[in-house]
Amino acid sequence: MAKVNVYISNEVHGKISAIVEKRRQEGARDKDISFSGTASMLLELGLRVYEAQMERKESAFNQTEFNKV
């Protein structure tokens, strides 16, 4: 697994910390939930959303091309 240093705003830091704290209050153990793991999960989720948007943009319906057929 690659190690990456990322700078985030205080607002984002607070939101990630709140997610971690909420999960701990719901019963997650310290070894099951961490700031790093949560940030990584959110980054992966954001990447999937980005890729899906780019795929949709590339394969969008083109009325002009359809009319040529």
N, CA, C and O atoms as a Tripos MOL2 file, in Angstrom:
@<TRIPOS>MOLECULE
protein
  276   275    69     0     0
PROTEIN
NO_CHARGES

@<TRIPOS>ATOM
      1 N           0.8450   -1.1670    0.0000 N.3       1 MET1
      2 CA          0.0000    0.0000    0.0000 C.3       1 MET1
      3 C           0.8950    1.2370    0.0000 C.2       1 MET1
      4 O           1.8360    1.3270    0.7890 O.2       1 MET1
      5 N           0.6070    2.1670   -0.8660 N.am      2 ALA2
      6 CA          1.4090    3.3840   -0.9720 C.3       2 ALA2
      7 C           1.0950    4.3430    0.1680 C.2       2 ALA2
      8 O          -0.0400    4.4190    0.6380 O.2       2 ALA2
      9 N           2.1020    5.0650    0.5980 N.am      3 LYS3
     10 CA          1.9170    6.0910    1.6170 C.3       3 LYS3
     11 C           1.9400    7.4380    0.9200 C.2       3 LYS3
     12 O           2.8470    7.7300    0.1410 O.2       3 LYS3
     13 N           0.9250    8.2650    1.2070 N.am      4 VAL4
     14 CA          0.7980    9.5670    0.5640 C.3       4 VAL4
     15 C           0.5100   10.6080    1.6330 C.2       4 VAL4
     16 O          -0.3060   10.3750    2.5250 O.2       4 VAL4
     17 N           1.1670   11.7390    1.5490 N.am      5 ASN5
     18 CA          0.8590   12.8680    2.4250 C.3       5 ASN5
     19 C          -0.0370   13.8230    1.6690 C.2       5 ASN5
     20 O           0.2750   14.2230    0.5480 O.2       5 ASN5
     21 N          -1.1500   14.1890    2.2790 N.am      6 VAL6
     22 CA         -2.1240   15.0580    1.6350 C.3       6 VAL6
     23 C          -2.4840   16.1810    2.5950 C.2       6 VAL6
     24 O          -2.6980   15.9420    3.7840 O.2       6 VAL6
     25 N          -2.5520   17.3950    2.0860 N.am      7 TYR7
     26 CA         -3.0040   18.5220    2.8840 C.3       7 TYR7
     27 C          -4.4940   18.7020    2.6650 C.2       7 TYR7
     28 O          -4.9620   18.7530    1.5270 O.2       7 TYR7
     29 N          -5.2400   18.7990    3.7630 N.am      8 ILE8
     30 CA         -6.6810   19.0080    3.6790 C.3       8 ILE8
     31 C          -7.0530   20.2160    4.5340 C.2       8 ILE8
     32 O          -6.3110   20.6140    5.4320 O.2       8 ILE8
     33 N          -8.2050   20.7840    4.2380 N.am      9 SER9
     34 CA         -8.6540   21.9420    5.0080 C.3       9 SER9
     35 C          -9.0710   21.4970    6.4130 C.2       9 SER9
     36 O          -9.3350   20.3200    6.6600 O.2       9 SER9
     37 N          -9.1220   22.4590    7.3100 N.am     10 ASN10
     38 CA         -9.5710   22.1590    8.6700 C.3      10 ASN10
     39 C         -11.0090   21.6440    8.6650 C.2      10 ASN10
     40 O         -11.3750   20.7970    9.4810 O.2      10 ASN10
     41 N         -11.8130   22.1570    7.7470 N.am     11 GLU11
     42 CA        -13.2080   21.7280    7.6440 C.3      11 GLU11
     43 C         -13.2920   20.2440    7.2770 C.2      11 GLU11
     44 O         -14.0520   19.4920    7.8880 O.2      11 GLU11
     45 N         -12.5150   19.8310    6.2870 N.am     12 VAL12
     46 CA        -12.5080   18.4240    5.8750 C.3      12 VAL12
     47 C         -11.9810   17.5510    7.0110 C.2      12 VAL12
     48 O         -12.5220   16.4750    7.2700 O.2      12 VAL12
     49 N         -10.9430   18.0040    7.6780 N.am     13 HIS13
     50 CA        -10.3910   17.2650    8.8140 C.3      13 HIS13
     51 C         -11.4580   17.0590    9.8760 C.2      13 HIS13
     52 O         -11.6000   15.9630   10.4190 O.2      13 HIS13
     53 N         -12.2020   18.1080   10.1680 N.am     14 GLY14
     54 CA        -13.2630   18.0080   11.1670 C.3      14 GLY14
     55 C         -14.3520   17.0260   10.7670 C.2      14 GLY14
     56 O         -14.8600   16.2770   11.6020 O.2      14 GLY14
     57 N         -14.7090   17.0310    9.4840 N.am     15 LYS15
     58 CA        -15.7590   16.1280    9.0100 C.3      15 LYS15
     59 C         -15.3150   14.6690    9.0710 C.2      15 LYS15
     60 O         -16.0940   13.7950    9.4520 O.2      15 LYS15
     61 N         -14.0730   14.4100    8.6990 N.am     16 ILE16
     62 CA        -13.5600   13.0360    8.7720 C.3      16 ILE16
     63 C         -13.4710   12.5910   10.2280 C.2      16 ILE16
     64 O         -13.8240   11.4590   10.5600 O.2      16 ILE16
     65 N         -13.0040   13.4770   11.0880 N.am     17 SER17
     66 CA        -12.9310   13.1510   12.5160 C.3      17 SER17
     67 C         -14.3120   12.8490   13.0830 C.2      17 SER17
     68 O         -14.4620   11.9540   13.9150 O.2      17 SER17
     69 N         -15.3220   13.5920   12.6340 N.am     18 ALA18
     70 CA        -16.6920   13.3600   13.0990 C.3      18 ALA18
     71 C         -17.1930   11.9850   12.6550 C.2      18 ALA18
     72 O         -17.8820   11.3020   13.4130 O.2      18 ALA18
     73 N         -16.8510   11.5790   11.4360 N.am     19 ILE19
     74 CA        -17.2380   10.2500   10.9480 C.3      19 ILE19
     75 C         -16.5920    9.1720   11.8130 C.2      19 ILE19
     76 O         -17.2500    8.2160   12.2230 O.2      19 ILE19
     77 N         -15.3020    9.3360   12.0860 N.am     20 VAL20
     78 CA        -14.5760    8.3600   12.9060 C.3      20 VAL20
     79 C         -15.1970    8.2930   14.2990 C.2      20 VAL20
     80 O         -15.4360    7.2060   14.8240 O.2      20 VAL20
     81 N         -15.4560    9.4450   14.8920 N.am     21 GLU21
     82 CA        -16.0320    9.4860   16.2380 C.3      21 GLU21
     83 C         -17.4190    8.8430   16.2680 C.2      21 GLU21
     84 O         -17.7450    8.1110   17.2030 O.2      21 GLU21
     85 N         -18.2220    9.1120   15.2620 N.am     22 LYS22
     86 CA        -19.5640    8.5180   15.1980 C.3      22 LYS22
     87 C         -19.4790    6.9990   15.1150 C.2      22 LYS22
     88 O         -20.2230    6.2900   15.7920 O.2      22 LYS22
     89 N         -18.5680    6.5050   14.2820 N.am     23 ARG23
     90 CA        -18.3960    5.0440   14.1460 C.3      23 ARG23
     91 C         -17.9510    4.4300   15.4740 C.2      23 ARG23
     92 O         -18.3890    3.3370   15.8330 O.2      23 ARG23
     93 N         -17.0810    5.1340   16.2030 N.am     24 ARG24
     94 CA        -16.6260    4.6220   17.5050 C.3      24 ARG24
     95 C         -17.7830    4.5970   18.5010 C.2      24 ARG24
     96 O         -17.9020    3.6640   19.2960 O.2      24 ARG24
     97 N         -18.6300    5.6180   18.4560 N.am     25 GLN25
     98 CA        -19.7940    5.6530   19.3480 C.3      25 GLN25
     99 C         -20.7800    4.5390   19.0060 C.2      25 GLN25
    100 O         -21.5210    4.0670   19.8690 O.2      25 GLN25
    101 N         -20.7830    4.1280   17.7430 N.am     26 GLU26
    102 CA        -21.6590    3.0380   17.3110 C.3      26 GLU26
    103 C         -21.0850    1.6720   17.6620 C.2      26 GLU26
    104 O         -21.7130    0.6440   17.4080 O.2      26 GLU26
    105 N         -19.8860    1.6640   18.2490 N.am     27 GLY27
    106 CA        -19.3230    0.4060   18.7100 C.3      27 GLY27
    107 C         -18.0970   -0.0890   17.9730 C.2      27 GLY27
    108 O         -17.5760   -1.1550   18.3040 O.2      27 GLY27
    109 N         -17.6200    0.6480   16.9870 N.am     28 ALA28
    110 CA        -16.4150    0.2150   16.2670 C.3      28 ALA28
    111 C         -15.2100    0.3090   17.2020 C.2      28 ALA28
    112 O         -15.0690    1.2660   17.9640 O.2      28 ALA28
    113 N         -14.3560   -0.6900   17.1290 N.am     29 ARG29
    114 CA        -13.1500   -0.6780   17.9530 C.3      29 ARG29
    115 C         -12.0800    0.1810   17.2850 C.2      29 ARG29
    116 O         -12.1280    0.4230   16.0790 O.2      29 ARG29
    117 N         -11.1150    0.6400   18.0820 N.am     30 ASP30
    118 CA        -10.0430    1.4920   17.5610 C.3      30 ASP30
    119 C          -9.2950    0.8300   16.4160 C.2      30 ASP30
    120 O          -8.8860    1.5040   15.4710 O.2      30 ASP30
    121 N          -9.1090   -0.4960   16.4920 N.am     31 LYS31
    122 CA         -8.3800   -1.1710   15.4180 C.3      31 LYS31
    123 C          -9.2270   -1.3250   14.1580 C.2      31 LYS31
    124 O          -8.6930   -1.5930   13.0830 O.2      31 LYS31
    125 N         -10.5550   -1.1550   14.2830 N.am     32 ASP32
    126 CA        -11.4520   -1.2900   13.1360 C.3      32 ASP32
    127 C         -11.6820    0.0260   12.3980 C.2      32 ASP32
    128 O         -12.0330    0.0240   11.2180 O.2      32 ASP32
    129 N         -11.4870    1.1330   13.0810 N.am     33 ILE33
    130 CA        -11.7610    2.4390   12.4730 C.3      33 ILE33
    131 C         -10.6180    3.3910   12.8190 C.2      33 ILE33
    132 O         -10.1840    3.4680   13.9680 O.2      33 ILE33
    133 N         -10.1420    4.1090   11.8130 N.am     34 SER34
    134 CA         -9.0830    5.0880   12.0380 C.3      34 SER34
    135 C          -9.2790    6.2620   11.0910 C.2      34 SER34
    136 O         -10.0030    6.1630   10.1010 O.2      34 SER34
    137 N          -8.6320    7.3610   11.4060 N.am     35 PHE35
    138 CA         -8.7050    8.5340   10.5420 C.3      35 PHE35
    139 C          -8.1530    8.1950    9.1650 C.2      35 PHE35
    140 O          -8.7590    8.5310    8.1470 O.2      35 PHE35
    141 N          -7.0090    7.5320    9.1360 N.am     36 SER36
    142 CA         -6.3640    7.1840    7.8710 C.3      36 SER36
    143 C          -7.2380    6.2620    7.0300 C.2      36 SER36
    144 O          -7.4010    6.4790    5.8290 O.2      36 SER36
    145 N          -7.7940    5.2420    7.6550 N.am     37 GLY37
    146 CA         -8.6410    4.3050    6.9290 C.3      37 GLY37
    147 C          -9.8970    4.9650    6.3840 C.2      37 GLY37
    148 O         -10.3270    4.6800    5.2660 O.2      37 GLY37
    149 N         -10.4850    5.8540    7.1870 N.am     38 THR38
    150 CA        -11.6910    6.5610    6.7560 C.3      38 THR38
    151 C         -11.3710    7.5180    5.6170 C.2      38 THR38
    152 O         -12.1230    7.5990    4.6460 O.2      38 THR38
    153 N         -10.2600    8.2440    5.7290 N.am     39 ALA39
    154 CA         -9.8590    9.1620    4.6590 C.3      39 ALA39
    155 C          -9.5830    8.3950    3.3720 C.2      39 ALA39
    156 O          -9.9530    8.8510    2.2900 O.2      39 ALA39
    157 N          -8.9460    7.2500    3.4760 N.am     40 SER40
    158 CA         -8.6650    6.4210    2.3050 C.3      40 SER40
    159 C          -9.9580    5.9360    1.6570 C.2      40 SER40
    160 O         -10.0840    5.9520    0.4330 O.2      40 SER40
    161 N         -10.9150    5.5050    2.4730 N.am     41 MET41
    162 CA        -12.2020    5.0410    1.9620 C.3      41 MET41
    163 C         -12.9230    6.1690    1.2220 C.2      41 MET41
    164 O         -13.4910    5.9470    0.1530 O.2      41 MET41
    165 N         -12.9020    7.3740    1.7880 N.am     42 LEU42
    166 CA        -13.5590    8.5120    1.1460 C.3      42 LEU42
    167 C         -12.8600    8.9000   -0.1540 C.2      42 LEU42
    168 O         -13.5210    9.2780   -1.1210 O.2      42 LEU42
    169 N         -11.5470    8.8110   -0.1880 N.am     43 LEU43
    170 CA        -10.7960    9.1030   -1.4040 C.3      43 LEU43
    171 C         -11.1340    8.0950   -2.4980 C.2      43 LEU43
    172 O         -11.3420    8.4760   -3.6500 O.2      43 LEU43
    173 N         -11.1900    6.8200   -2.1460 N.am     44 GLU44
    174 CA        -11.5580    5.7850   -3.1200 C.3      44 GLU44
    175 C         -12.9770    5.9970   -3.6410 C.2      44 GLU44
    176 O         -13.2350    5.8430   -4.8350 O.2      44 GLU44
    177 N         -13.8900    6.3480   -2.7470 N.am     45 LEU45
    178 CA        -15.2720    6.6040   -3.1460 C.3      45 LEU45
    179 C         -15.3410    7.7890   -4.1040 C.2      45 LEU45
    180 O         -16.0350    7.7330   -5.1200 O.2      45 LEU45
    181 N         -14.6250    8.8540   -3.7790 N.am     46 GLY46
    182 CA        -14.5890   10.0230   -4.6570 C.3      46 GLY46
    183 C         -13.9910    9.7000   -6.0160 C.2      46 GLY46
    184 O         -14.4490   10.2200   -7.0340 O.2      46 GLY46
    185 N         -12.9830    8.8570   -6.0440 N.am     47 LEU47
    186 CA        -12.3680    8.4490   -7.3070 C.3      47 LEU47
    187 C         -13.3460    7.6570   -8.1630 C.2      47 LEU47
    188 O         -13.4060    7.8400   -9.3780 O.2      47 LEU47
    189 N         -14.1160    6.7710   -7.5230 N.am     48 ARG48
    190 CA        -15.1280    6.0120   -8.2740 C.3      48 ARG48
    191 C         -16.1900    6.9300   -8.8640 C.2      48 ARG48
    192 O         -16.6160    6.7420  -10.0030 O.2      48 ARG48
    193 N         -16.6160    7.9210   -8.0910 N.am     49 VAL49
    194 CA        -17.6070    8.8830   -8.5860 C.3      49 VAL49
    195 C         -17.0320    9.6520   -9.7680 C.2      49 VAL49
    196 O         -17.7090    9.8320  -10.7800 O.2      49 VAL49
    197 N         -15.7920   10.1050   -9.6480 N.am     50 TYR50
    198 CA        -15.1350   10.8470  -10.7230 C.3      50 TYR50
    199 C         -15.0420   10.0020  -11.9900 C.2      50 TYR50
    200 O         -15.3640   10.4720  -13.0810 O.2      50 TYR50
    201 N         -14.6000    8.7510  -11.8410 N.am     51 GLU51
    202 CA        -14.4760    7.8700  -13.0070 C.3      51 GLU51
    203 C         -15.8310    7.6180  -13.6600 C.2      51 GLU51
    204 O         -15.9300    7.5810  -14.8870 O.2      51 GLU51
    205 N         -16.8640    7.4450  -12.8590 N.am     52 ALA52
    206 CA        -18.2060    7.2250  -13.4100 C.3      52 ALA52
    207 C         -18.6800    8.4500  -14.1790 C.2      52 ALA52
    208 O         -19.3040    8.3160  -15.2320 O.2      52 ALA52
    209 N         -18.3930    9.6350  -13.6710 N.am     53 GLN53
    210 CA        -18.7720   10.8610  -14.3720 C.3      53 GLN53
    211 C         -18.0270   10.9890  -15.6890 C.2      53 GLN53
    212 O         -18.6170   11.3810  -16.6960 O.2      53 GLN53
    213 N         -16.7440   10.6670  -15.6990 N.am     54 MET54
    214 CA        -15.9580   10.7610  -16.9240 C.3      54 MET54
    215 C         -16.4410    9.7340  -17.9430 C.2      54 MET54
    216 O         -16.4930   10.0260  -19.1380 O.2      54 MET54
    217 N         -16.7900    8.5490  -17.4890 N.am     55 GLU55
    218 CA        -17.2900    7.5130  -18.3920 C.3      55 GLU55
    219 C         -18.6240    7.9450  -18.9970 C.2      55 GLU55
    220 O         -18.8660    7.7430  -20.1870 O.2      55 GLU55
    221 N         -19.4720    8.5280  -18.1890 N.am     56 ARG56
    222 CA        -20.7720    8.9930  -18.6620 C.3      56 ARG56
    223 C         -20.5960   10.1220  -19.6750 C.2      56 ARG56
    224 O         -21.3290   10.2050  -20.6600 O.2      56 ARG56
    225 N         -19.6150   10.9870  -19.4210 N.am     57 LYS57
    226 CA        -19.3610   12.1110  -20.3230 C.3      57 LYS57
    227 C         -18.8810   11.6070  -21.6820 C.2      57 LYS57
    228 O         -19.2810   12.1380  -22.7170 O.2      57 LYS57
    229 N         -18.0230   10.5820  -21.6830 N.am     58 GLU58
    230 CA        -17.4730   10.0430  -22.9260 C.3      58 GLU58
    231 C         -18.5070    9.2690  -23.7290 C.2      58 GLU58
    232 O         -18.4660    9.2660  -24.9590 O.2      58 GLU58
    233 N         -19.4270    8.6190  -23.0430 N.am     59 SER59
    234 CA        -20.3900    7.7870  -23.7500 C.3      59 SER59
    235 C         -21.7830    8.4160  -23.7650 C.2      59 SER59
    236 O         -22.7870    7.7190  -23.9150 O.2      59 SER59
    237 N         -21.8300    9.7190  -23.6120 N.am     60 ALA60
    238 CA        -23.1200   10.4060  -23.5980 C.3      60 ALA60
    239 C         -23.8080   10.2780  -24.9570 C.2      60 ALA60
    240 O         -23.1530   10.1990  -25.9960 O.2      60 ALA60
    241 N         -25.1100   10.2610  -24.9280 N.am     61 PHE61
    242 CA        -25.8960   10.1650  -26.1530 C.3      61 PHE61
    243 C         -25.6610   11.4150  -26.9920 C.2      61 PHE61
    244 O         -25.7340   12.5330  -26.4840 O.2      61 PHE61
    245 N         -25.3810   11.2240  -28.2690 N.am     62 ASN62
    246 CA        -25.1200   12.3370  -29.1790 C.3      62 ASN62
    247 C         -26.2240   12.3550  -30.2320 C.2      62 ASN62
    248 O         -26.2390   11.5150  -31.1320 O.2      62 ASN62
    249 N         -27.1410   13.3040  -30.1210 N.am     63 GLN63
    250 CA        -28.2900   13.3850  -31.0180 C.3      63 GLN63
    251 C         -27.8500   13.6190  -32.4610 C.2      63 GLN63
    252 O         -28.4480   13.0570  -33.3780 O.2      63 GLN63
    253 N         -26.8270   14.4280  -32.6820 N.am     64 THR64
    254 CA        -26.3540   14.7150  -34.0360 C.3      64 THR64
    255 C         -25.8580   13.4510  -34.7140 C.2      64 THR64
    256 O         -26.2060   13.1900  -35.8660 O.2      64 THR64
    257 N         -25.0500   12.6600  -34.0170 N.am     65 GLU65
    258 CA        -24.5500   11.4050  -34.5720 C.3      65 GLU65
    259 C         -25.6980   10.4290  -34.8170 C.2      65 GLU65
    260 O         -25.6940    9.7130  -35.8180 O.2      65 GLU65
    261 N         -26.6610   10.3930  -33.9340 N.am     66 PHE66
    262 CA        -27.8150    9.5110  -34.0940 C.3      66 PHE66
    263 C         -28.6130    9.8850  -35.3420 C.2      66 PHE66
    264 O         -29.0830    9.0090  -36.0690 O.2      66 PHE66
    265 N         -28.7630   11.1730  -35.5850 N.am     67 ASN67
    266 CA        -29.5420   11.6410  -36.7370 C.3      67 ASN67
    267 C         -28.8670   11.2980  -38.0620 C.2      67 ASN67
    268 O         -29.5510   11.1820  -39.0790 O.2      67 ASN67
    269 N         -27.5490   11.1320  -38.0780 N.am     68 LYS68
    270 CA        -26.8260   10.8000  -39.3040 C.3      68 LYS68
    271 C         -27.1450    9.3870  -39.7730 C.2      68 LYS68
    272 O         -27.0310    9.0900  -40.9620 O.2      68 LYS68
    273 N         -27.5350    8.5270  -38.8680 N.am     69 VAL69
    274 CA        -27.7810    7.1130  -39.1960 C.3      69 VAL69
    275 C         -29.0900    6.9180  -39.8400 C.2      69 VAL69
    276 O         -29.4490    5.7900  -40.1780 O.2      69 VAL69
@<TRIPOS>BOND
     1     1     2 1
     2     2     3 1
     3     3     4 2
     4     3     5 am
     5     5     6 1
     6     6     7 1
     7     7     8 2
     8     7     9 am
     9     9    10 1
    10    10    11 1
    11    11    12 2
    12    11    13 am
    13    13    14 1
    14    14    15 1
    15    15    16 2
    16    15    17 am
    17    17    18 1
    18    18    19 1
    19    19    20 2
    20    19    21 am
    21    21    22 1
    22    22    23 1
    23    23    24 2
    24    23    25 am
    25    25    26 1
    26    26    27 1
    27    27    28 2
    28    27    29 am
    29    29    30 1
    30    30    31 1
    31    31    32 2
    32    31    33 am
    33    33    34 1
    34    34    35 1
    35    35    36 2
    36    35    37 am
    37    37    38 1
    38    38    39 1
    39    39    40 2
    40    39    41 am
    41    41    42 1
    42    42    43 1
    43    43    44 2
    44    43    45 am
    45    45    46 1
    46    46    47 1
    47    47    48 2
    48    47    49 am
    49    49    50 1
    50    50    51 1
    51    51    52 2
    52    51    53 am
    53    53    54 1
    54    54    55 1
    55    55    56 2
    56    55    57 am
    57    57    58 1
    58    58    59 1
    59    59    60 2
    60    59    61 am
    61    61    62 1
    62    62    63 1
    63    63    64 2
    64    63    65 am
    65    65    66 1
    66    66    67 1
    67    67    68 2
    68    67    69 am
    69    69    70 1
    70    70    71 1
    71    71    72 2
    72    71    73 am
    73    73    74 1
    74    74    75 1
    75    75    76 2
    76    75    77 am
    77    77    78 1
    78    78    79 1
    79    79    80 2
    80    79    81 am
    81    81    82 1
    82    82    83 1
    83    83    84 2
    84    83    85 am
    85    85    86 1
    86    86    87 1
    87    87    88 2
    88    87    89 am
    89    89    90 1
    90    90    91 1
    91    91    92 2
    92    91    93 am
    93    93    94 1
    94    94    95 1
    95    95    96 2
    96    95    97 am
    97    97    98 1
    98    98    99 1
    99    99   100 2
   100    99   101 am
   101   101   102 1
   102   102   103 1
   103   103   104 2
   104   103   105 am
   105   105   106 1
   106   106   107 1
   107   107   108 2
   108   107   109 am
   109   109   110 1
   110   110   111 1
   111   111   112 2
   112   111   113 am
   113   113   114 1
   114   114   115 1
   115   115   116 2
   116   115   117 am
   117   117   118 1
   118   118   119 1
   119   119   120 2
   120   119   121 am
   121   121   122 1
   122   122   123 1
   123   123   124 2
   124   123   125 am
   125   125   126 1
   126   126   127 1
   127   127   128 2
   128   127   129 am
   129   129   130 1
   130   130   131 1
   131   131   132 2
   132   131   133 am
   133   133   134 1
   134   134   135 1
   135   135   136 2
   136   135   137 am
   137   137   138 1
   138   138   139 1
   139   139   140 2
   140   139   141 am
   141   141   142 1
   142   142   143 1
   143   143   144 2
   144   143   145 am
   145   145   146 1
   146   146   147 1
   147   147   148 2
   148   147   149 am
   149   149   150 1
   150   150   151 1
   151   151   152 2
   152   151   153 am
   153   153   154 1
   154   154   155 1
   155   155   156 2
   156   155   157 am
   157   157   158 1
   158   158   159 1
   159   159   160 2
   160   159   161 am
   161   161   162 1
   162   162   163 1
   163   163   164 2
   164   163   165 am
   165   165   166 1
   166   166   167 1
   167   167   168 2
   168   167   169 am
   169   169   170 1
   170   170   171 1
   171   171   172 2
   172   171   173 am
   173   173   174 1
   174   174   175 1
   175   175   176 2
   176   175   177 am
   177   177   178 1
   178   178   179 1
   179   179   180 2
   180   179   181 am
   181   181   182 1
   182   182   183 1
   183   183   184 2
   184   183   185 am
   185   185   186 1
   186   186   187 1
   187   187   188 2
   188   187   189 am
   189   189   190 1
   190   190   191 1
   191   191   192 2
   192   191   193 am
   193   193   194 1
   194   194   195 1
   195   195   196 2
   196   195   197 am
   197   197   198 1
   198   198   199 1
   199   199   200 2
   200   199   201 am
   201   201   202 1
   202   202   203 1
   203   203   204 2
   204   203   205 am
   205   205   206 1
   206   206   207 1
   207   207   208 2
   208   207   209 am
   209   209   210 1
   210   210   211 1
   211   211   212 2
   212   211   213 am
   213   213   214 1
   214   214   215 1
   215   215   216 2
   216   215   217 am
   217   217   218 1
   218   218   219 1
   219   219   220 2
   220   219   221 am
   221   221   222 1
   222   222   223 1
   223   223   224 2
   224   223   225 am
   225   225   226 1
   226   226   227 1
   227   227   228 2
   228   227   229 am
   229   229   230 1
   230   230   231 1
   231   231   232 2
   232   231   233 am
   233   233   234 1
   234   234   235 1
   235   235   236 2
   236   235   237 am
   237   237   238 1
   238   238   239 1
   239   239   240 2
   240   239   241 am
   241   241   242 1
   242   242   243 1
   243   243   244 2
   244   243   245 am
   245   245   246 1
   246   246   247 1
   247   247   248 2
   248   247   249 am
   249   249   250 1
   250   250   251 1
   251   251   252 2
   252   251   253 am
   253   253   254 1
   254   254   255 1
   255   255   256 2
   256   255   257 am
   257   257   258 1
   258   258   259 1
   259   259   260 2
   260   259   261 am
   261   261   262 1
   262   262   263 1
   263   263   264 2
   264   263   265 am
   265   265   266 1
   266   266   267 1
   267   267   268 2
   268   267   269 am
   269   269   270 1
   270   270   271 1
   271   271   272 2
   272   271   273 am
   273   273   274 1
   274   274   275 1
   275   275   276 2
@<TRIPOS>SUBSTRUCTURE
     1 MET1         2 RESIDUE 1 A MET
     2 ALA2         6 RESIDUE 1 A ALA
     3 LYS3        10 RESIDUE 1 A LYS
     4 VAL4        14 RESIDUE 1 A VAL
     5 ASN5        18 RESIDUE 1 A ASN
     6 VAL6        22 RESIDUE 1 A VAL
     7 TYR7        26 RESIDUE 1 A TYR
     8 ILE8        30 RESIDUE 1 A ILE
     9 SER9        34 RESIDUE 1 A SER
    10 ASN10       38 RESIDUE 1 A ASN
    11 GLU11       42 RESIDUE 1 A GLU
    12 VAL12       46 RESIDUE 1 A VAL
    13 HIS13       50 RESIDUE 1 A HIS
    14 GLY14       54 RESIDUE 1 A GLY
    15 LYS15       58 RESIDUE 1 A LYS
    16 ILE16       62 RESIDUE 1 A ILE
    17 SER17       66 RESIDUE 1 A SER
    18 ALA18       70 RESIDUE 1 A ALA
    19 ILE19       74 RESIDUE 1 A ILE
    20 VAL20       78 RESIDUE 1 A VAL
    21 GLU21       82 RESIDUE 1 A GLU
    22 LYS22       86 RESIDUE 1 A LYS
    23 ARG23       90 RESIDUE 1 A ARG
    24 ARG24       94 RESIDUE 1 A ARG
    25 GLN25       98 RESIDUE 1 A GLN
    26 GLU26      102 RESIDUE 1 A GLU
    27 GLY27      106 RESIDUE 1 A GLY
    28 ALA28      110 RESIDUE 1 A ALA
    29 ARG29      114 RESIDUE 1 A ARG
    30 ASP30      118 RESIDUE 1 A ASP
    31 LYS31      122 RESIDUE 1 A LYS
    32 ASP32      126 RESIDUE 1 A ASP
    33 ILE33      130 RESIDUE 1 A ILE
    34 SER34      134 RESIDUE 1 A SER
    35 PHE35      138 RESIDUE 1 A PHE
    36 SER36      142 RESIDUE 1 A SER
    37 GLY37      146 RESIDUE 1 A GLY
    38 THR38      150 RESIDUE 1 A THR
    39 ALA39      154 RESIDUE 1 A ALA
    40 SER40      158 RESIDUE 1 A SER
    41 MET41      162 RESIDUE 1 A MET
    42 LEU42      166 RESIDUE 1 A LEU
    43 LEU43      170 RESIDUE 1 A LEU
    44 GLU44      174 RESIDUE 1 A GLU
    45 LEU45      178 RESIDUE 1 A LEU
    46 GLY46      182 RESIDUE 1 A GLY
    47 LEU47      186 RESIDUE 1 A LEU
    48 ARG48      190 RESIDUE 1 A ARG
    49 VAL49      194 RESIDUE 1 A VAL
    50 TYR50      198 RESIDUE 1 A TYR
    51 GLU51      202 RESIDUE 1 A GLU
    52 ALA52      206 RESIDUE 1 A ALA
    53 GLN53      210 RESIDUE 1 A GLN
    54 MET54      214 RESIDUE 1 A MET
    55 GLU55      218 RESIDUE 1 A GLU
    56 ARG56      222 RESIDUE 1 A ARG
    57 LYS57      226 RESIDUE 1 A LYS
    58 GLU58      230 RESIDUE 1 A GLU
    59 SER59      234 RESIDUE 1 A SER
    60 ALA60      238 RESIDUE 1 A ALA
    61 PHE61      242 RESIDUE 1 A PHE
    62 ASN62      246 RESIDUE 1 A ASN
    63 GLN63      250 RESIDUE 1 A GLN
    64 THR64      254 RESIDUE 1 A THR
    65 GLU65      258 RESIDUE 1 A GLU
    66 PHE66      262 RESIDUE 1 A PHE
    67 ASN67      266 RESIDUE 1 A ASN
    68 LYS68      270 RESIDUE 1 A LYS
    69 VAL69      274 RESIDUE 1 A VAL
